[in-house]
Amino acid sequence: MAGGHAPFSDKLKPRDAAGISGAGGLATTPAVSGVADLAAALKAGTLTPKAAVDRVIDRVVEKQLGAGAPAAAREKLRAALEDAVADDPLLAEKIRSLA
């Protein structure tokens, strides 16, 4: 366990009941609440689906690399995420359905 982080395989294990709210609903997690503002803006019509995806990618880059990361690393991760979004037909369809 390098750097005090759990191994990737632990992230794939099912969560216990503490991570799930009652009656089959989802617990509010930082990942969900981290995009709640974008969902609200989409619903209100003040943000386009493309802009929302761009902001999600910006947030992922910021969270994964931090503000002090070299610009080249940030650009490389951003490009990889943009390619992943563009190359995933299911995700592309979901994004189109937001419009």
Number of C-alpha atoms within 10 A of each C-alpha: 7 6 5 6 8 10 10 9 7 10 9 8 8 8 10 7 8 8 12 14 11 10 6 7 8 11 12 12 10 9 8 12 11 13 15 12 12 20 17 12 15 17 13 9 11 11 15 16 20 13 13 19 15 15 14 15 19 15 15 15 20 15 10 11 14 12 11 8 12 10 10 9 12 19 12 12 18 18 13 13 17 14 11 13 16 12 11 10 11 11 13 13 10 11 16 11 9 13 12
